[in-house]
Amino acid sequence: MRGHDLAALRRLNTIAVLRFLRSQGPGRPQSLSQLAAATGLSRPTVDQVVEELTAQGWLTEASEPASGRSGRPARRFRFRGEAGRVVGVDIGLHKVVLLLSDLAGDVTATEREEMDPDMGGAERLAFLRARIERFLDEQKVRPEELWALCVGVPGIVGETGRITSVIVPEWSDFELARRLGESFPCRILAENDVNLATLAEHWQGAAQLADDVVCLLIGHRSSCGVLLGGRLHRGHRGWAGELGLHRGLGLSHAHEVLGWRGERRAGESEVAALARAAGASDPDALEILDRYATRLAPGIGALLLAVDPELVVLSGGMTPAGEALTPLLTRQLRDVALDVPLHVPRITVSTLGEQGVALGAVRKALDSVEALLCDATGPLPSVPPSMNR
C-alpha cells in the first residue's frame, strides 16, 4: 500500500474506535478486547489506536477497573467528554435559554433570562452576544475550549444558516451564524427552534424509542418538526413542518380561542390556570381546549396523512394542558379524513419543559463536533492544551 493509503486506513481505524467509545458514554468504559470485538479491528491495531488517542487527550483510562474477576484486571478506556465544551441556545421572543455541555452530552450549566419582546433586530443580536459571553465567562470556559455553538430561533433557517423570520422581521434574510462567528472562534450553527425541539425529544425526551416522529409546537405559535427514519427532515429549503404559515389551514389563528376568564391563583399564568381547570374536568376549560383542538386538527391531520408518523409529541407553551388536550385532539383528528377515520398515532406530551429547544441545540452542536472528529479526509483535531489533562 502507498503511504497515503496507510494514513487513510489509520484514520478510519481511529474513527471506528473513537465513534464507538463516544456512543458508550463515560459510564461504560471498554477494554481493548471489547473494542476489538465492536470495531472488527485486530487487538494490536486497537492497542495502537488507543495509545495514540490517549496521548492526544481524547481517551483516558478508567480509574476503577472491572471487578469480580481474578487476576490482573483488563485496562478499560473511555472517551474524554471533558476535552471540550459546546453551548446550546434558545432565543425566542420573550426569553433566552443557554445550556453548557461537555462533549459527552453532559449538561453542566443552565441559564434563563427574560427578554423584551419589542427588542429590535440589532439590539437583539447585541443582547444575545452579550449573554453568551457572560455565560461563558461565569462558567470559566476559555475560547479554545468551545468547539461548537448552536442557536435555535423562531423562523425558517436555510441550509447555510440564513434566517427567514416572521417573529423578528429585522432578522429576515439574516445570517445569524456568520455574525456570531465574529465573536466566537468555534463552529456556529443556527436552526429552527421546533426542529431542535424535535432532536431533543428523540435524544432525551418522549421520542427516544421512535424514529418517525412529528413534534408539534402548540401555543401562541403553531409549527411542526418532522423526524423520518431517525433523521431530522428539514426539506429542500428548511420549510418542512411550517404549517402555521399556510393561511388555509388556520393554525396561525388557533390560539385565539384560548382565553381563560375563570379562577386564577396568585402568580398563576393564564395557561397554567386553564390547565388546572381542565385537569379538574371544568366544563368551560374543556370546551376551550376542544375548540382549540378543532382548529388544530385540519393542519395536523394533513401532516399525518403526508408523513404517517408513529408518534406525535406536543411541545411548547400549551404543554401544561397537554394531558387534557390529547384525547380531545385525538378525537378531532379522526374526523378530518374523507370516508374513513384517520389513523391517529400515539400522542404524548413533552417532559423537557422550556429547555427542549436549547437541549436540541446542544445535540446539534455535538453532532457537528462528531462530524469533525469522524472526518476521514483530514487529521484528527487536537485537544486544547488546557483541556488535555
Salt bridges, closest charged atoms under 4 A:
ASP5 OD2 - ARG2 NH2 3.44
ASP5 OD1 - HIS4 NE2 3.34
GLU51 OE2 - ARG75 NH1 3.50
GLU61 OE2 - ARG75 NE 3.27
GLU82 OE2 - ARG78 NH2 2.91
GLU82 OE2 - ARG80 NE 3.59
ASP90 OD2 - LYS95 NZ 3.63
GLU111 OE2 - ARG134 NH2 2.90
GLU113 OE1 - ARG131 NE 2.78
GLU113 OE1 - ARG134 NH2 2.81
GLU114 OE2 - ARG112 NH1 2.32
GLU138 OE2 - ARG134 NE 3.82
GLU144 OE2 - ARG142 NE 3.40
GLU145 OE2 - ARG142 NH2 2.48
GLU159 OE1 - ARG234 NH1 3.33
ASP173 OD1 - ARG162 NH1 2.86
GLU175 OE2 - ARG162 NH2 2.65
GLU175 OE1 - ARG178 NE 2.81
GLU182 OE2 - ARG178 NH1 3.96
GLU182 OE2 - ARG179 NE 3.70
GLU191 OE2 - ARG234 NE 2.81
GLU191 OE2 - LYS364 NZ 3.51
ASP193 OD1 - ARG221 NH2 2.87
ASP211 OD1 - HIS202 NE2 3.11
GLU256 OE2 - HIS253 ND1 3.03
GLU256 OE1 - ARG295 NH1 3.82
GLU263 OE1 - ARG276 NH1 3.82
GLU268 OE2 - ARG276 NE 2.90
GLU287 OE2 - ARG291 NH1 3.29
ASP290 OD1 - ARG331 NH2 2.69
GLU354 OE2 - ARG112 NE 2.70
ASP367 OD1 - ARG363 NH2 2.92
GLU370 OE2 - ARG19 NE 3.80
GLU370 OE1 - ARG22 NH1 3.26
